[in-house]
Amino acid sequence: MNARILAAFLCLSAASTGCIIIDGDGGYQGYEGDVTFLWTFAPNGRCSDVPEVKNIQISITGEALHNGGVYACNTAGVDGIVLHDFAPGNYPYTIRAIGYDGDTLFEGRGTFTVNGDVRVNIDLTPNGMSYALVSWYFPNNASCYQAGVSYIRAQIDGGEWVTLNCADGMANGGVETPWLADGTHTIQMVAYGRDRAGRDDLPLYNTSGRFSTSAGSPRSESFQFFAVGGMSLRWELWDSSTTRRTCAEAGLTGMVINLRHRETDTLVYGSAGDPQSCTGAPILYQFLKPGTYEVYIRGMKGSVVAYSNEDLPDVLTVTAFEQKTVSDVAYTVALAREY
């Protein structure tokens, strides 16, 4: 007789009202119990909402379940099932909603712990897809009001920007992302409000990062915003101290801009820089960490640097919550001819 069956038998023999079992595998002490699974179908649908589901299949690591773990979606009016007599311990599980063609339509997984009776609530997600709960916070744990933030703009995997209520990301676990495939995803978020000049709808905070999703197992991810400021740049092309050229006269095909944050000694746009049109000025940079920046601008003829300020880069200071708009006077960088 195996250890689990023997322990259960001894409990029954002693007519215990609450029996402590020591599991032979892991030495886990606690009370045996029943496990009640209750399922919904994301977002929180009932069995009646998914008539394409034929049955539910439950797999629990190390456990042989009745009927191979296959159960009706709804039993006696309940979207769930009760499984009896589990020894105390931790149990990884997977639940799949199976269609009439035998394919998995929805899926969920997790781990439950038995120390007496336990209930497992799970929202099954479409097979191969999931979502994340994204939350955020501001420096000094400020509220949206204290941080002066009116709303949040968010972008996942370089897709469409969406507008979110700031308070929603700081309560009830956060904001649900759209359905996402299994794997790693990128997120960029900008908090907008009133800048120090009293202008509304300008970026005050910024954050970015990565998070992972796993089918049937939604995860919670939290991101910290940091304060940002901005700068506005334009340039002039000079062949000498007295001869100024237009982009057409200089034959330039484009510009490459980069900013070095002195305090961290990092290039904002890496080794490649930020490509811009020669006639596109002023260029706004609104999501910069406060600090001092060296400004590097190259005027390009194809792959050749024709004009630049790299021998003597301009230095600008970015202040938190001070932003620039197109109507602001741009800082002018003088570029000298390189050949």
C-alpha positions as YAML, in Angstrom:
chain: A
units: angstrom
residues:
- id: 1
  name: MET
  ca: [0.00, 0.00, 0.00]
- id: 2
  name: ASN
  ca: [1.49, 3.37, -0.96]
- id: 3
  name: ALA
  ca: [2.14, 6.05, 1.64]
- id: 4
  name: ARG
  ca: [-0.77, 8.25, 0.64]
- id: 5
  name: ILE
  ca: [-3.35, 5.43, 0.71]
- id: 6
  name: LEU
  ca: [-1.95, 4.12, 3.99]
- id: 7
  name: ALA
  ca: [-2.16, 7.56, 5.61]
- id: 8
  name: ALA
  ca: [-5.74, 8.00, 4.45]
- id: 9
  name: PHE
  ca: [-6.64, 4.54, 5.76]
- id: 10
  name: LEU
  ca: [-5.15, 5.31, 9.18]
- id: 11
  name: CYS
  ca: [-7.10, 8.56, 9.33]
- id: 12
  name: LEU
  ca: [-10.35, 6.74, 8.58]
- id: 13
  name: SER
  ca: [-9.54, 4.04, 11.15]
- id: 14
  name: ALA
  ca: [-9.00, 6.66, 13.81]
- id: 15
  name: ALA
  ca: [-12.31, 8.33, 12.88]
- id: 16
  name: SER
  ca: [-10.53, 11.66, 12.99]
- id: 17
  name: THR
  ca: [-12.40, 14.88, 12.46]
- id: 18
  name: GLY
  ca: [-9.23, 16.48, 11.10]
- id: 19
  name: CYS
  ca: [-6.29, 14.33, 10.11]
- id: 20
  name: ILE
  ca: [-2.70, 15.52, 9.63]
- id: 21
  name: ILE
  ca: [-0.95, 13.63, 6.85]
- id: 22
  name: ILE
  ca: [2.79, 13.54, 6.13]
- id: 23
  name: ASP
  ca: [3.31, 13.07, 2.40]
- id: 24
  name: GLY
  ca: [5.91, 10.39, 1.67]
- id: 25
  name: ASP
  ca: [7.42, 12.33, -1.24]
- id: 26
  name: GLY
  ca: [7.97, 15.79, 0.14]
- id: 27
  name: GLY
  ca: [7.41, 15.51, 3.89]
- id: 28
  name: TYR
  ca: [4.60, 18.11, 3.64]
- id: 29
  name: GLN
  ca: [2.42, 18.32, 6.75]
- id: 30
  name: GLY
  ca: [-1.15, 19.50, 6.71]
- id: 31
  name: TYR
  ca: [-4.76, 18.43, 6.31]
- id: 32
  name: GLU
  ca: [-6.13, 16.40, 3.44]
- id: 33
  name: GLY
  ca: [-8.95, 18.03, 1.53]
- id: 34
  name: ASP
  ca: [-11.20, 18.29, -1.50]
- id: 35
  name: VAL
  ca: [-10.41, 20.57, -4.43]
- id: 36
  name: THR
  ca: [-13.20, 22.58, -6.04]
- id: 37
  name: PHE
  ca: [-12.40, 23.89, -9.53]
- id: 38
  name: LEU
  ca: [-14.57, 26.74, -10.80]
- id: 39
  name: TRP
  ca: [-13.90, 27.98, -14.32]
- id: 40
  name: THR
  ca: [-14.91, 30.83, -16.53]
- id: 41
  name: PHE
  ca: [-13.93, 31.70, -20.10]
- id: 42
  name: ALA
  ca: [-12.07, 34.94, -20.54]
- id: 43
  name: PRO
  ca: [-13.29, 37.49, -20.04]
- id: 44
  name: ASN
  ca: [-15.41, 35.79, -17.33]
- id: 45
  name: GLY
  ca: [-17.83, 33.98, -19.65]
- id: 46
  name: ARG
  ca: [-19.95, 31.01, -18.57]
- id: 47
  name: CYS
  ca: [-20.28, 27.55, -20.14]
- id: 48
  name: SER
  ca: [-23.53, 28.72, -21.72]
- id: 49
  name: ASP
  ca: [-21.52, 31.42, -23.53]
- id: 50
  name: VAL
  ca: [-19.24, 28.87, -25.25]
- id: 51
  name: PRO
  ca: [-21.49, 26.17, -26.80]
- id: 52
  name: GLU
  ca: [-18.50, 25.10, -28.93]
- id: 53
  name: VAL
  ca: [-16.93, 23.56, -25.81]
- id: 54
  name: LYS
  ca: [-17.74, 19.83, -25.49]
- id: 55
  name: ASN
  ca: [-16.03, 19.06, -22.18]
- id: 56
  name: ILE
  ca: [-13.31, 20.01, -19.73]
- id: 57
  name: GLN
  ca: [-10.07, 18.07, -19.29]
- id: 58
  name: ILE
  ca: [-8.10, 18.40, -16.05]
- id: 59
  name: SER
  ca: [-4.54, 17.17, -15.57]
- id: 60
  name: ILE
  ca: [-2.87, 17.23, -12.15]
- id: 61
  name: THR
  ca: [0.76, 16.25, -11.94]
- id: 62
  name: GLY
  ca: [1.18, 12.86, -10.26]
- id: 63
  name: GLU
  ca: [-2.57, 12.21, -9.96]
- id: 64
  name: ALA
  ca: [-4.78, 9.67, -11.77]
- id: 65
  name: LEU
  ca: [-8.22, 11.26, -12.06]
- id: 66
  name: HIS
  ca: [-11.61, 9.62, -12.56]
- id: 67
  name: ASN
  ca: [-12.62, 9.26, -16.22]
- id: 68
  name: GLY
  ca: [-9.17, 10.36, -17.29]
- id: 69
  name: GLY
  ca: [-9.86, 13.83, -15.93]
- id: 70
  name: VAL
  ca: [-12.63, 14.56, -18.46]
- id: 71
  name: TYR
  ca: [-15.73, 16.29, -17.07]
- id: 72
  name: ALA
  ca: [-18.79, 18.14, -18.27]
- id: 73
  name: CYS
  ca: [-18.45, 21.90, -18.56]
- id: 74
  name: ASN
  ca: [-21.44, 22.38, -16.26]
- id: 75
  name: THR
  ca: [-22.40, 19.93, -13.51]
- id: 76
  name: ALA
  ca: [-25.68, 20.40, -11.64]
- id: 77
  name: GLY
  ca: [-25.78, 24.06, -12.63]
- id: 78
  name: VAL
  ca: [-22.18, 24.78, -11.62]
- id: 79
  name: ASP
  ca: [-19.38, 25.58, -14.06]
- id: 80
  name: GLY
  ca: [-16.90, 23.44, -12.20]
- id: 81
  name: ILE
  ca: [-16.17, 20.14, -10.47]
- id: 82
  name: VAL
  ca: [-15.20, 18.87, -7.01]
- id: 83
  name: LEU
  ca: [-12.33, 16.38, -6.77]
- id: 84
  name: HIS
  ca: [-12.01, 14.53, -3.49]
- id: 85
  name: ASP
  ca: [-9.41, 13.32, -1.02]
- id: 86
  name: PHE
  ca: [-6.12, 15.00, -1.80]
- id: 87
  name: ALA
  ca: [-3.17, 14.62, 0.53]
- id: 88
  name: PRO
  ca: [-1.66, 17.89, 1.74]
- id: 89
  name: GLY
  ca: [0.86, 19.37, -0.66]
- id: 90
  name: ASN
  ca: [1.36, 21.48, -3.77]
- id: 91
  name: TYR
  ca: [-0.19, 20.36, -7.08]
- id: 92
  name: PRO
  ca: [0.52, 21.80, -10.54]
- id: 93
  name: TYR
  ca: [-2.50, 21.53, -12.81]
- id: 94
  name: THR
  ca: [-3.65, 22.22, -16.36]
- id: 95
  name: ILE
  ca: [-7.25, 22.69, -17.49]
- id: 96
  name: ARG
  ca: [-8.27, 22.53, -21.14]
- id: 97
  name: ALA
  ca: [-11.65, 23.21, -22.73]
- id: 98
  name: ILE
  ca: [-12.02, 20.71, -25.58]
- id: 99
  name: GLY
  ca: [-14.15, 21.31, -28.68]
- id: 100
  name: TYR
  ca: [-16.24, 18.78, -30.61]
- id: 101
  name: ASP
  ca: [-13.38, 18.22, -33.04]
- id: 102
  name: GLY
  ca: [-11.01, 17.35, -30.20]
- id: 103
  name: ASP
  ca: [-9.04, 20.60, -30.37]
- id: 104
  name: THR
  ca: [-8.16, 22.66, -27.30]
- id: 105
  name: LEU
  ca: [-10.20, 25.87, -27.40]
- id: 106
  name: PHE
  ca: [-9.33, 27.38, -24.02]
- id: 107
  name: GLU
  ca: [-6.60, 26.64, -21.53]
- id: 108
  name: GLY
  ca: [-5.40, 27.52, -18.04]
- id: 109
  name: ARG
  ca: [-2.73, 26.34, -15.66]
- id: 110
  name: GLY
  ca: [-1.41, 26.99, -12.20]
- id: 111
  name: THR
  ca: [-0.66, 25.40, -8.84]
- id: 112
  name: PHE
  ca: [-2.91, 24.84, -5.82]
- id: 113
  name: THR
  ca: [-2.00, 23.92, -2.26]
- id: 114
  name: VAL
  ca: [-3.99, 21.45, -0.18]
- id: 115
  name: ASN
  ca: [-4.12, 22.02, 3.58]
- id: 116
  name: GLY
  ca: [-7.78, 21.23, 4.04]
- id: 117
  name: ASP
  ca: [-10.42, 21.92, 1.40]
- id: 118
  name: VAL
  ca: [-9.38, 24.39, -1.31]
- id: 119
  name: ARG
  ca: [-11.13, 26.26, -4.12]
- id: 120
  name: VAL
  ca: [-9.44, 27.11, -7.41]
- id: 121
  name: ASN
  ca: [-10.98, 29.88, -9.54]
- id: 122
  name: ILE
  ca: [-9.56, 30.17, -13.03]
- id: 123
  name: ASP
  ca: [-10.43, 32.23, -16.10]
- id: 124
  name: LEU
  ca: [-9.53, 30.07, -19.10]
- id: 125
  name: THR
  ca: [-7.99, 31.90, -22.04]
- id: 126
  name: PRO
  ca: [-8.11, 31.09, -25.78]
- id: 127
  name: ASN
  ca: [-5.57, 28.42, -26.67]
- id: 128
  name: GLY
  ca: [-2.13, 29.86, -27.33]
- id: 129
  name: MET
  ca: [-3.19, 33.32, -26.16]
- id: 130
  name: SER
  ca: [-3.15, 35.20, -22.90]
- id: 131
  name: TYR
  ca: [-3.04, 38.68, -21.45]
- id: 132
  name: ALA
  ca: [-1.21, 40.53, -18.70]
- id: 133
  name: LEU
  ca: [-2.47, 42.78, -15.94]
- id: 134
  name: VAL
  ca: [-0.39, 45.95, -16.19]
- id: 135
  name: SER
  ca: [-0.10, 48.34, -13.27]
- id: 136
  name: TRP
  ca: [2.09, 51.39, -12.66]
- id: 137
  name: TYR
  ca: [3.30, 53.72, -9.96]
- id: 138
  name: PHE
  ca: [4.95, 57.13, -9.69]
- id: 139
  name: PRO
  ca: [7.98, 58.35, -7.70]
- id: 140
  name: ASN
  ca: [7.30, 58.59, -3.95]
- id: 141
  name: ASN
  ca: [4.17, 56.47, -4.54]
- id: 142
  name: ALA
  ca: [2.28, 59.59, -5.61]
- id: 143
  name: SER
  ca: [-1.32, 59.26, -6.73]
- id: 144
  name: CYS
  ca: [-2.33, 60.33, -10.23]
- id: 145
  name: TYR
  ca: [-3.60, 63.61, -8.78]
- id: 146
  name: GLN
  ca: [-0.43, 64.21, -6.77]
- id: 147
  name: ALA
  ca: [1.69, 63.46, -9.85]
- id: 148
  name: GLY
  ca: [-0.40, 65.87, -11.92]
- id: 149
  name: VAL
  ca: [-1.29, 63.15, -14.43]
- id: 150
  name: SER
  ca: [-4.54, 63.30, -16.41]
- id: 151
  name: TYR
  ca: [-4.24, 60.12, -18.50]
- id: 152
  name: ILE
  ca: [-1.88, 57.42, -19.77]
- id: 153
  name: ARG
  ca: [-0.98, 56.53, -23.35]
- id: 154
  name: ALA
  ca: [0.28, 52.98, -23.89]
- id: 155
  name: GLN
  ca: [1.71, 50.99, -26.77]
- id: 156
  name: ILE
  ca: [2.47, 47.25, -26.92]
- id: 157
  name: ASP
  ca: [4.91, 45.71, -29.41]
- id: 158
  name: GLY
  ca: [5.07, 48.93, -31.42]
- id: 159
  name: GLY
  ca: [1.36, 48.77, -32.20]
- id: 160
  name: GLU
  ca: [-1.42, 51.32, -31.91]
- id: 161
  name: TRP
  ca: [-1.33, 53.81, -29.02]
- id: 162
  name: VAL
  ca: [-4.32, 53.59, -26.67]
- id: 163
  name: THR
  ca: [-5.51, 55.99, -23.98]
- id: 164
  name: LEU
  ca: [-5.99, 54.65, -20.43]
- id: 165
  name: ASN
  ca: [-7.43, 56.04, -17.21]
- id: 166
  name: CYS
  ca: [-4.50, 56.73, -14.88]
- id: 167
  name: ALA
  ca: [-6.28, 55.47, -11.74]
- id: 168
  name: ASP
  ca: [-7.15, 52.12, -13.37]
- id: 169
  name: GLY
  ca: [-3.50, 51.12, -13.37]
- id: 170
  name: MET
  ca: [-3.18, 51.72, -9.64]
- id: 171
  name: ALA
  ca: [-6.13, 49.65, -8.41]
- id: 172
  name: ASN
  ca: [-7.61, 46.16, -8.69]
- id: 173
  name: GLY
  ca: [-4.42, 44.63, -10.06]
- id: 174
  name: GLY
  ca: [-4.10, 46.92, -13.05]
- id: 175
  name: VAL
  ca: [-5.34, 47.12, -16.63]
- id: 176
  name: GLU
  ca: [-5.83, 44.07, -18.84]
- id: 177
  name: THR
  ca: [-3.83, 44.07, -22.07]
- id: 178
  name: PRO
  ca: [-5.42, 42.86, -25.32]
- id: 179
  name: TRP
  ca: [-5.04, 39.18, -26.19]
- id: 180
  name: LEU
  ca: [-1.39, 38.39, -26.84]
- id: 181
  name: ALA
  ca: [0.45, 35.35, -28.14]
- id: 182
  name: ASP
  ca: [2.76, 33.38, -25.87]
- id: 183
  name: GLY
  ca: [6.14, 35.00, -25.42]
- id: 184
  name: THR
  ca: [7.89, 38.26, -24.56]
- id: 185
  name: HIS
  ca: [6.35, 41.63, -25.36]
- id: 186
  name: THR
  ca: [7.46, 45.26, -25.18]
- id: 187
  name: ILE
  ca: [5.49, 48.09, -23.63]
- id: 188
  name: GLN
  ca: [5.89, 51.86, -23.74]
- id: 189
  name: MET
  ca: [3.78, 54.16, -21.54]
- id: 190
  name: VAL
  ca: [3.62, 57.95, -21.29]
- id: 191
  name: ALA
  ca: [1.77, 59.86, -18.56]
- id: 192
  name: TYR
  ca: [0.30, 63.17, -19.71]
- id: 193
  name: GLY
  ca: [-0.73, 66.21, -17.70]
- id: 194
  name: ARG
  ca: [0.02, 69.90, -17.19]
- id: 195
  name: ASP
  ca: [3.65, 71.00, -17.50]
- id: 196
  name: ARG
  ca: [5.33, 73.73, -15.44]
- id: 197
  name: ALA
  ca: [4.32, 76.34, -18.01]
- id: 198
  name: GLY
  ca: [0.66, 75.49, -17.33]
- id: 199
  name: ARG
  ca: [0.09, 73.79, -20.68]
- id: 200
  name: ASP
  ca: [-2.10, 70.69, -20.69]
- id: 201
  name: ASP
  ca: [-1.69, 67.35, -22.47]
- id: 202
  name: LEU
  ca: [2.09, 67.26, -22.38]
- id: 203
  name: PRO
  ca: [4.22, 64.26, -21.32]
- id: 204
  name: LEU
  ca: [5.27, 64.36, -17.66]
- id: 205
  name: TYR
  ca: [6.44, 60.79, -17.06]
- id: 206
  name: ASN
  ca: [7.62, 57.91, -19.18]
- id: 207
  name: THR
  ca: [8.35, 54.20, -18.74]
- id: 208
  name: SER
  ca: [9.07, 51.17, -20.88]
- id: 209
  name: GLY
  ca: [9.95, 47.54, -20.42]
- id: 210
  name: ARG
  ca: [9.22, 43.93, -21.27]
- id: 211
  name: PHE
  ca: [6.79, 41.37, -19.95]
- id: 212
  name: SER
  ca: [5.95, 37.76, -20.77]
- id: 213
  name: THR
  ca: [2.63, 36.05, -21.37]
- id: 214
  name: SER
  ca: [1.87, 32.36, -21.02]
- id: 215
  name: ALA
  ca: [-1.26, 30.77, -22.44]
- id: 216
  name: GLY
  ca: [-3.84, 30.13, -19.77]
- id: 217
  name: SER
  ca: [-1.78, 31.79, -17.07]
- id: 218
  name: PRO
  ca: [-2.22, 35.60, -17.06]
- id: 219
  name: ARG
  ca: [0.54, 37.47, -15.24]
- id: 220
  name: SER
  ca: [0.68, 40.74, -13.33]
- id: 221
  name: GLU
  ca: [3.37, 43.25, -14.30]
- id: 222
  name: SER
  ca: [4.15, 46.58, -12.62]
- id: 223
  name: PHE
  ca: [6.14, 49.49, -14.08]
- id: 224
  name: GLN
  ca: [7.59, 52.60, -12.45]
- id: 225
  name: PHE
  ca: [7.23, 55.94, -14.22]
- id: 226
  name: PHE
  ca: [10.09, 58.43, -14.20]
- id: 227
  name: ALA
  ca: [9.82, 62.18, -14.73]
- id: 228
  name: VAL
  ca: [10.72, 63.55, -18.16]
- id: 229
  name: GLY
  ca: [11.42, 66.87, -19.81]
- id: 230
  name: GLY
  ca: [12.13, 67.96, -23.37]
- id: 231
  name: MET
  ca: [14.19, 69.89, -25.85]
- id: 232
  name: SER
  ca: [13.53, 71.35, -29.29]
- id: 233
  name: LEU
  ca: [16.34, 71.38, -31.89]
- id: 234
  name: ARG
  ca: [17.06, 72.89, -35.27]
- id: 235
  name: TRP
  ca: [20.29, 73.39, -37.22]
- id: 236
  name: GLU
  ca: [22.13, 75.66, -39.62]
- id: 237
  name: LEU
  ca: [24.68, 74.54, -42.23]
- id: 238
  name: TRP
  ca: [27.84, 76.61, -42.59]
- id: 239
  name: ASP
  ca: [30.62, 76.23, -45.14]
- id: 240
  name: SER
  ca: [32.61, 78.88, -43.31]
- id: 241
  name: SER
  ca: [31.95, 81.49, -40.67]
- id: 242
  name: THR
  ca: [30.14, 83.63, -43.27]
- id: 243
  name: THR
  ca: [28.58, 81.20, -45.76]
- id: 244
  name: ARG
  ca: [25.32, 79.50, -44.82]
- id: 245
  name: ARG
  ca: [23.75, 76.76, -46.97]
- id: 246
  name: THR
  ca: [20.27, 75.36, -47.37]
- id: 247
  name: CYS
  ca: [19.75, 71.60, -47.32]
- id: 248
  name: ALA
  ca: [19.36, 71.60, -51.12]
- id: 249
  name: GLU
  ca: [22.48, 73.70, -51.65]
- id: 250
  name: ALA
  ca: [24.47, 71.42, -49.37]
- id: 251
  name: GLY
  ca: [23.10, 68.33, -51.16]
- id: 252
  name: LEU
  ca: [22.18, 66.60, -47.90]
- id: 253
  name: THR
  ca: [20.10, 63.42, -47.92]
- id: 254
  name: GLY
  ca: [19.25, 63.52, -44.21]
- id: 255
  name: MET
  ca: [20.37, 64.15, -40.67]
- id: 256
  name: VAL
  ca: [21.40, 61.87, -37.79]
- id: 257
  name: ILE
  ca: [20.91, 63.17, -34.24]
- id: 258
  name: ASN
  ca: [22.12, 61.70, -31.00]
- id: 259
  name: LEU
  ca: [22.04, 62.79, -27.37]
- id: 260
  name: ARG
  ca: [24.52, 61.69, -24.70]
- id: 261
  name: HIS
  ca: [23.20, 61.82, -21.15]
- id: 262
  name: ARG
  ca: [26.24, 63.01, -19.21]
- id: 263
  name: GLU
  ca: [25.15, 61.72, -15.81]
- id: 264
  name: THR
  ca: [24.87, 58.13, -17.08]
- id: 265
  name: ASP
  ca: [27.27, 58.44, -20.03]
- id: 266
  name: THR
  ca: [24.74, 56.76, -22.33]
- id: 267
  name: LEU
  ca: [23.62, 57.55, -25.87]
- id: 268
  name: VAL
  ca: [19.84, 57.95, -26.03]
- id: 269
  name: TYR
  ca: [19.68, 56.51, -29.57]
- id: 270
  name: GLY
  ca: [22.54, 54.02, -29.37]
- id: 271
  name: SER
  ca: [25.31, 53.92, -31.93]
- id: 272
  name: ALA
  ca: [22.93, 54.39, -34.90]
- id: 273
  name: GLY
  ca: [21.42, 57.72, -33.81]
- id: 274
  name: ASP
  ca: [18.01, 59.16, -34.69]
- id: 275
  name: PRO
  ca: [17.57, 59.76, -38.47]
- id: 276
  name: GLN
  ca: [15.63, 62.87, -39.48]
- id: 277
  name: SER
  ca: [14.86, 64.83, -42.62]
- id: 278
  name: CYS
  ca: [17.19, 67.78, -43.24]
- id: 279
  name: THR
  ca: [14.14, 70.06, -43.64]
- id: 280
  name: GLY
  ca: [12.23, 68.52, -40.70]
- id: 281
  name: ALA
  ca: [13.31, 70.94, -37.96]
- id: 282
  name: PRO
  ca: [12.36, 71.74, -35.29]
- id: 283
  name: ILE
  ca: [12.71, 68.24, -33.85]
- id: 284
  name: LEU
  ca: [11.02, 67.64, -30.49]
- id: 285
  name: TYR
  ca: [12.42, 65.27, -27.89]
- id: 286
  name: GLN
  ca: [9.83, 65.06, -25.12]
- id: 287
  name: PHE
  ca: [10.63, 61.84, -23.24]
- id: 288
  name: LEU
  ca: [14.07, 62.62, -21.85]
- id: 289
  name: LYS
  ca: [15.28, 61.95, -18.33]
- id: 290
  name: PRO
  ca: [16.27, 65.16, -16.55]
- id: 291
  name: GLY
  ca: [19.96, 66.01, -16.75]
- id: 292
  name: THR
  ca: [22.64, 67.41, -19.00]
- id: 293
  name: TYR
  ca: [22.95, 66.26, -22.62]
- id: 294
  name: GLU
  ca: [25.62, 66.60, -25.25]
- id: 295
  name: VAL
  ca: [23.89, 67.13, -28.62]
- id: 296
  name: TYR
  ca: [25.46, 65.57, -31.72]
- id: 297
  name: ILE
  ca: [24.08, 66.26, -35.20]
- id: 298
  name: ARG
  ca: [25.41, 64.99, -38.52]
- id: 299
  name: GLY
  ca: [24.37, 66.20, -41.96]
- id: 300
  name: MET
  ca: [24.63, 63.23, -44.32]
- id: 301
  name: LYS
  ca: [25.32, 62.82, -48.04]
- id: 302
  name: GLY
  ca: [24.37, 59.20, -48.37]
- id: 303
  name: SER
  ca: [26.73, 57.40, -46.00]
- id: 304
  name: VAL
  ca: [29.22, 60.31, -45.84]
- id: 305
  name: VAL
  ca: [29.20, 62.85, -43.01]
- id: 306
  name: ALA
  ca: [29.16, 66.22, -44.79]
- id: 307
  name: TYR
  ca: [28.40, 68.56, -41.85]
- id: 308
  name: SER
  ca: [28.55, 68.07, -38.09]
- id: 309
  name: ASN
  ca: [29.11, 69.67, -34.69]
- id: 310
  name: GLU
  ca: [30.96, 66.67, -33.26]
- id: 311
  name: ASP
  ca: [34.24, 68.53, -32.71]
- id: 312
  name: LEU
  ca: [32.44, 70.80, -30.25]
- id: 313
  name: PRO
  ca: [29.05, 69.30, -29.29]
- id: 314
  name: ASP
  ca: [26.39, 71.59, -27.89]
- id: 315
  name: VAL
  ca: [25.34, 71.03, -24.27]
- id: 316
  name: LEU
  ca: [21.73, 71.41, -23.13]
- id: 317
  name: THR
  ca: [19.96, 70.83, -19.83]
- id: 318
  name: VAL
  ca: [16.63, 69.00, -19.58]
- id: 319
  name: THR
  ca: [14.45, 69.81, -16.57]
- id: 320
  name: ALA
  ca: [11.67, 67.54, -15.30]
- id: 321
  name: PHE
  ca: [8.15, 68.62, -16.31]
- id: 322
  name: GLU
  ca: [9.47, 71.34, -18.64]
- id: 323
  name: GLN
  ca: [8.38, 70.46, -22.16]
- id: 324
  name: LYS
  ca: [8.72, 71.95, -25.62]
- id: 325
  name: THR
  ca: [6.12, 72.24, -28.36]
- id: 326
  name: VAL
  ca: [6.39, 73.12, -32.06]
- id: 327
  name: SER
  ca: [5.54, 76.73, -31.23]
- id: 328
  name: ASP
  ca: [8.53, 77.04, -28.86]
- id: 329
  name: VAL
  ca: [11.74, 78.63, -30.12]
- id: 330
  name: ALA
  ca: [14.10, 75.82, -31.02]
- id: 331
  name: TYR
  ca: [17.70, 75.70, -29.91]
- id: 332
  name: THR
  ca: [19.92, 76.15, -32.98]
- id: 333
  name: VAL
  ca: [22.97, 73.95, -33.56]
- id: 334
  name: ALA
  ca: [25.57, 75.25, -36.03]
- id: 335
  name: LEU
  ca: [27.03, 72.50, -38.25]
- id: 336
  name: ALA
  ca: [30.39, 73.00, -39.90]
- id: 337
  name: ARG
  ca: [31.30, 71.48, -43.26]
- id: 338
  name: GLU
  ca: [33.46, 68.37, -42.90]
- id: 339
  name: TYR
  ca: [35.20, 68.36, -46.30]
...
